[in-house]
Amino acid sequence: MTLFVNRLSHLDVSLWSPQHGLIGASWHVDAELDGELGEDGMLFDFGEVKPWIKSRLDGGADHTLLIPTKAPGLEIFECSEGLCVRATQPYSMEVRAPRQAFTLLPWPAITTERLAELLADEMMKRPPPRVTDIRLRLRDEVIDGAAYTYSHGLKRHAGNCQRIAHGHRSRLHIWQRGVRMPGLEAEWAERLGDRYLVDAADIATGTDSVVRGMMTSRYRAEQGRFMIRLPTERCLTLPTPTTVEHIAGWLARQITEETGRATRVQAFEGVDKGAIAEAQP
């Protein structure tokens, strides 16, 4: 007997791509579980499937930076923060963070198929009673219209969002005069795409942070000390923390200022959640 649950949960991560660099991602998680029926006529109570799998995702890859350790140009070593990852291609990057902020994968590149198989194998090390096999599928949300990916970190967040390099793939809706503006949505999705969003208050100063053409962000949070260094052109600086609420407000103000028209923005943080903001000229 096979039990299946589609859109059971989702993963929000960032990953290092040998071709594109730092990328945010949000994936739906579909699950299939094989096994034998119990006396209650069930393989696994539907009400228990979601929290069981979600707890294992939350304690593992979710809200981490996925690093393919066999990618070219990578150097990984222990540091005072916990672990340091340096890259030289396709551009320079350095991240220092507690060990749990990373998922190290012994591959040359990250693929959803291989990651889903690994996560399922980890779950099968301690499966629920009567479950003989688990299969997972990771897939992008279907988005009709503009979508973009970004990475960030939220130092004041009590949970795993405080990790300095996790990310999302998000849709973007923009209205002016009550009408959706697909042209503006596409333009701003391109401007935001594959960028690191940084709170101006977290940008490091001092001689150790001055590297030509690079931006350094550094902060201390509940889980430990974090640092990221990226090319300045890969970053967008906000005057606030980079929560989805502030992202929506910042976008509404920027678009209103550039177009001279009142703007309403619905910004998403990954799948199915987000914030709406409005600005007047």
C-alpha positions in Angstrom: 0.0 0.0 0.0 1.2 3.5 -0.9 0.1 6.6 1.0 0.8 9.9 -0.9 0.5 13.5 0.2 1.1 16.3 -2.3 2.3 19.8 -1.1 2.9 18.2 2.3 5.4 20.9 3.3 8.0 23.2 1.6 11.6 23.9 1.9 13.2 27.4 1.9 16.9 27.4 1.3 19.8 29.1 -0.5 22.2 27.1 -2.6 25.6 27.7 -4.2 25.5 27.1 -7.9 28.8 26.7 -9.8 27.2 28.5 -12.8 25.1 31.2 -11.1 26.4 31.7 -7.5 24.1 32.3 -4.6 20.5 31.5 -5.3 17.4 31.3 -3.2 14.9 28.5 -3.6 11.5 27.5 -2.3 10.2 24.0 -3.1 7.0 22.1 -2.5 7.6 18.7 -0.9 5.4 15.8 -2.1 5.7 12.5 -0.3 4.9 8.8 -0.9 5.1 6.2 1.9 5.0 2.4 1.3 4.0 -0.1 3.9 1.5 -2.4 5.4 -1.9 -1.4 6.8 -2.5 -1.7 10.5 -5.5 -3.0 12.4 -7.0 0.5 12.1 -7.0 0.2 8.3 -4.3 2.9 7.9 -0.7 2.9 7.0 0.1 6.2 8.7 -2.5 8.6 10.1 -2.8 11.6 7.6 -2.8 13.9 10.6 0.6 12.7 11.7 2.3 12.5 8.3 2.8 16.3 7.9 4.3 17.1 11.4 6.5 13.9 11.2 8.1 14.9 7.9 8.1 18.6 8.6 10.0 18.2 11.8 12.7 16.3 10.0 13.0 18.9 7.3 13.0 21.7 9.8 15.8 20.1 11.7 17.8 19.4 8.6 18.1 21.2 5.2 15.4 23.8 5.7 16.7 27.4 6.0 20.3 26.4 5.4 22.8 27.2 2.7 23.3 24.1 0.5 26.9 23.7 -0.5 28.0 21.2 -3.2 31.4 20.4 -1.7 32.8 19.1 -5.0 32.0 22.2 -7.0 35.1 24.0 -8.4 36.6 26.9 -6.6 35.3 26.0 -3.1 37.2 26.0 0.2 35.6 24.8 3.4 37.2 24.9 6.8 36.5 25.4 10.5 36.6 29.0 11.9 35.7 30.8 15.1 32.1 31.2 14.0 31.8 27.5 13.3 32.4 26.9 9.6 33.7 29.0 6.7 32.9 28.5 3.1 34.8 30.4 0.4 34.2 30.4 -3.3 36.0 31.9 -6.2 33.7 31.1 -9.1 31.4 32.2 -10.7 32.3 35.0 -8.3 33.9 35.5 -4.9 31.9 34.7 -1.8 32.7 34.0 1.8 30.2 32.9 4.5 31.0 32.2 8.2 28.3 30.8 10.4 27.5 28.1 13.0 27.7 24.6 11.5 23.9 24.1 11.5 23.5 27.0 9.0 25.0 24.8 6.2 24.1 21.6 4.5 27.2 20.1 3.0 26.6 17.8 0.1 29.4 15.7 -1.6 28.3 16.6 -5.1 29.5 18.9 -7.9 26.1 20.7 -8.1 22.7 20.6 -6.3 19.8 18.9 -8.0 16.3 18.6 -6.5 16.1 14.9 -7.5 19.3 14.0 -5.7 18.4 16.1 -2.7 15.0 14.6 -2.4 16.5 11.1 -2.5 19.0 12.0 0.3 16.3 13.5 2.5 14.1 10.4 2.1 17.1 8.1 2.9 17.7 10.1 6.1 14.0 9.7 7.1 14.2 5.9 6.5 17.0 5.5 9.1 14.2 5.8 11.7 10.9 5.3 9.9 7.5 5.2 11.4 6.0 1.8 12.3 4.9 -0.2 9.2 6.5 2.2 6.7 8.9 0.3 4.4 9.9 3.1 2.0 9.7 6.8 1.6 9.9 8.8 -1.6 10.0 12.6 -1.8 9.7 15.0 -4.7 10.9 18.6 -4.6 9.3 21.0 -7.1 9.0 24.7 -7.8 5.7 26.4 -7.2 3.9 27.0 -10.5 3.9 30.8 -11.0 2.1 32.5 -13.8 3.9 35.8 -14.2 6.9 37.3 -12.5 9.0 35.4 -10.0 12.4 36.1 -8.4 14.8 34.5 -6.0 16.7 36.2 -3.2 18.8 35.3 -0.1 19.0 37.1 3.2 19.3 36.7 7.0 17.2 38.1 9.9 19.3 38.6 13.0 16.3 39.3 15.2 14.4 36.2 14.2 14.0 33.6 17.0 14.0 30.7 14.6 16.2 29.6 11.7 15.5 32.7 9.6 18.4 34.3 11.5 20.8 32.2 9.4 22.6 34.7 7.2 22.3 32.8 3.9 18.9 31.2 3.4 16.5 32.2 0.7 13.2 32.0 -1.2 11.7 31.9 -4.7 8.8 34.3 -4.7 6.0 35.7 -6.9 5.5 39.5 -7.1 2.3 41.4 -7.7 2.1 45.1 -8.4 -1.0 47.3 -8.8 -1.3 50.9 -9.9 -4.8 52.5 -10.1 -6.3 49.2 -9.2 -4.8 47.4 -12.2 -2.1 44.7 -12.2 1.1 45.8 -13.9 2.8 42.8 -15.4 5.5 44.9 -17.1 6.5 46.4 -13.7 6.4 43.0 -12.1 8.8 41.5 -14.7 11.1 44.5 -14.4 11.4 44.4 -10.7 11.6 40.6 -10.6 14.7 40.9 -12.8 16.2 43.7 -10.7 15.7 41.6 -7.5 16.6 38.2 -9.0 19.4 36.2 -7.4 20.3 39.1 -5.2 21.3 39.2 -1.5 19.1 41.6 0.4 20.9 43.2 3.3 19.9 45.5 6.2 22.0 48.6 6.1 22.5 48.3 9.8 24.3 45.0 9.3 26.9 46.2 6.8 30.3 45.9 8.4 32.7 48.7 8.8 36.4 48.8 9.7 39.6 47.7 8.0 38.7 44.0 8.1 35.6 44.6 6.0 37.1 46.8 3.3 37.6 44.7 0.2 37.3 46.5 -3.2 34.1 45.8 -4.9 32.8 43.6 -2.1 30.1 44.0 0.6 30.4 42.5 4.1 27.5 41.9 6.4 28.0 40.7 9.9 25.9 40.2 13.0 25.4 38.2 16.1 22.1 36.3 16.7 20.7 33.8 19.1 22.4 30.8 17.2 25.8 32.5 17.0 27.9 34.8 14.9 27.4 35.2 11.2 29.2 36.9 8.3 28.8 37.0 4.5 30.9 38.8 1.9 29.7 39.2 -1.7 30.3 41.4 -4.7 28.5 44.7 -4.1 26.6 44.3 -7.4 25.0 41.1 -6.2 23.5 42.9 -3.2 20.6 45.2 -2.6 20.6 47.3 0.6 17.4 48.1 2.4 17.2 50.7 5.3 15.4 48.1 7.4 15.5 44.4 8.3 14.8 42.4 5.2 11.5 40.8 6.4 8.8 40.4 3.7 6.8 43.2 5.4 9.7 45.6 4.9 10.4 44.3 1.4 6.8 45.0 0.3 7.0 48.5 1.8 10.4 49.2 0.3 9.2 48.1 -3.2 6.0 50.1 -2.9 8.0 53.3 -2.1 10.7 52.7 -4.7 8.2 52.0 -7.5 6.0 55.0 -6.5 9.1 57.3 -6.5 10.2 56.0 -9.9 6.8 56.1 -11.7 5.1 58.9 -9.8 2.0 56.8 -9.3 0.5 55.3 -6.1 1.6 51.7 -5.9 0.3 48.6 -4.1 2.7 45.7 -3.8 2.1 42.1 -2.7 5.4 40.5 -1.9 5.7 36.8 -1.1 8.2 35.0 1.1 8.5 31.7 -0.7 5.2 29.8 -1.0 1.8 31.0 0.1 2.7 33.7 2.5 3.7 37.4 2.3 2.7 41.0 2.9 1.0 43.9 1.1 2.1 47.5 1.2 1.0 50.7 -0.4 2.7 54.0 -1.1 1.5 57.4 -2.4 3.5 59.8 -4.5 
